Amino acid sequence: MAVVMSMRWAGVTPEQYEAARTVVHWEDRTPDGGIIHASWFEDDGLHVIDVWDSEAAFEHFSLKRLMPVVRRLGVVGEPQVTFSPLHRRFVAPGVSGAA
């Protein structure tokens, strides 16, 4: 069952996010089970909303690809992550790729 993953990671900067994105390559080597990714920053740090095929798919990506890189980059703390069952998704016609 597809899930919505919501993450808040206090203290993560846009520079750290971009460094991780460059090394992990989640946009050009899409992780198995990854469907949609959106991120933004507020005063308290990084916020992410993803849609995944399953919670296990995200956990595998996080364990094997994401967390080893963010630790090498010096990112501290742990993200607050929650999962909810996806009810429905909609992608506007003509929307594709990264922005």
Contacts in CASP RR format, 6 or more apart in sequence:
PFRMAT RR
TARGET T0000
AUTHOR 0000-0000-0000
METHOD contacts of the structure
MODEL  1
MAVVMSMRWAGVTPEQYEAARTVVHWEDRTPDGGIIHASWFEDDGLHVID
VWDSEAAFEHFSLKRLMPVVRRLGVVGEPQVTFSPLHRRFVAPGVSGAA
1 54 0 8 1.000
1 85 0 8 1.000
1 86 0 8 1.000
2 35 0 8 1.000
2 51 0 8 1.000
2 52 0 8 1.000
2 53 0 8 1.000
2 54 0 8 1.000
2 85 0 8 1.000
2 86 0 8 1.000
2 89 0 8 1.000
3 51 0 8 1.000
3 52 0 8 1.000
3 54 0 8 1.000
3 55 0 8 1.000
3 58 0 8 1.000
3 83 0 8 1.000
3 84 0 8 1.000
3 85 0 8 1.000
3 86 0 8 1.000
4 49 0 8 1.000
4 50 0 8 1.000
4 51 0 8 1.000
4 83 0 8 1.000
4 84 0 8 1.000
4 85 0 8 1.000
4 86 0 8 1.000
5 48 0 8 1.000
5 49 0 8 1.000
5 50 0 8 1.000
5 51 0 8 1.000
5 52 0 8 1.000
5 55 0 8 1.000
5 58 0 8 1.000
5 81 0 8 1.000
5 82 0 8 1.000
5 83 0 8 1.000
6 48 0 8 1.000
6 49 0 8 1.000
6 81 0 8 1.000
6 82 0 8 1.000
6 83 0 8 1.000
6 84 0 8 1.000
7 46 0 8 1.000
7 47 0 8 1.000
7 48 0 8 1.000
7 49 0 8 1.000
7 50 0 8 1.000
7 79 0 8 1.000
7 80 0 8 1.000
7 81 0 8 1.000
8 44 0 8 1.000
8 45 0 8 1.000
8 46 0 8 1.000
8 47 0 8 1.000
8 48 0 8 1.000
8 79 0 8 1.000
8 80 0 8 1.000
9 45 0 8 1.000
9 46 0 8 1.000
9 48 0 8 1.000
9 75 0 8 1.000
9 77 0 8 1.000
9 78 0 8 1.000
9 79 0 8 1.000
9 80 0 8 1.000
10 44 0 8 1.000
10 45 0 8 1.000
10 77 0 8 1.000
10 80 0 8 1.000
11 44 0 8 1.000
11 45 0 8 1.000
11 46 0 8 1.000
11 76 0 8 1.000
12 45 0 8 1.000
12 46 0 8 1.000
12 75 0 8 1.000
13 41 0 8 1.000
13 45 0 8 1.000
14 41 0 8 1.000
16 70 0 8 1.000
16 73 0 8 1.000
16 74 0 8 1.000
16 75 0 8 1.000
17 39 0 8 1.000
17 41 0 8 1.000
17 46 0 8 1.000
19 73 0 8 1.000
20 66 0 8 1.000
20 69 0 8 1.000
20 70 0 8 1.000
20 73 0 8 1.000
20 75 0 8 1.000
21 27 0 8 1.000
23 69 0 8 1.000
23 73 0 8 1.000
24 65 0 8 1.000
24 66 0 8 1.000
24 69 0 8 1.000
26 37 0 8 1.000
26 61 0 8 1.000
26 65 0 8 1.000
26 66 0 8 1.000
27 97 0 8 1.000
27 98 0 8 1.000
31 57 0 8 1.000
31 60 0 8 1.000
31 61 0 8 1.000
31 65 0 8 1.000
32 53 0 8 1.000
32 57 0 8 1.000
32 60 0 8 1.000
32 61 0 8 1.000
33 52 0 8 1.000
33 53 0 8 1.000
33 54 0 8 1.000
33 57 0 8 1.000
33 58 0 8 1.000
33 61 0 8 1.000
34 50 0 8 1.000
34 51 0 8 1.000
34 52 0 8 1.000
34 53 0 8 1.000
34 57 0 8 1.000
34 58 0 8 1.000
34 61 0 8 1.000
35 50 0 8 1.000
35 51 0 8 1.000
35 52 0 8 1.000
35 53 0 8 1.000
35 89 0 8 1.000
36 49 0 8 1.000
36 50 0 8 1.000
36 51 0 8 1.000
36 89 0 8 1.000
36 91 0 8 1.000
37 48 0 8 1.000
37 49 0 8 1.000
37 50 0 8 1.000
38 48 0 8 1.000
38 49 0 8 1.000
38 50 0 8 1.000
39 46 0 8 1.000
39 47 0 8 1.000
39 48 0 8 1.000
39 49 0 8 1.000
40 46 0 8 1.000
40 47 0 8 1.000
41 47 0 8 1.000
46 79 0 8 1.000
50 58 0 8 1.000
51 86 0 8 1.000
51 89 0 8 1.000
52 58 0 8 1.000
55 83 0 8 1.000
58 83 0 8 1.000
END
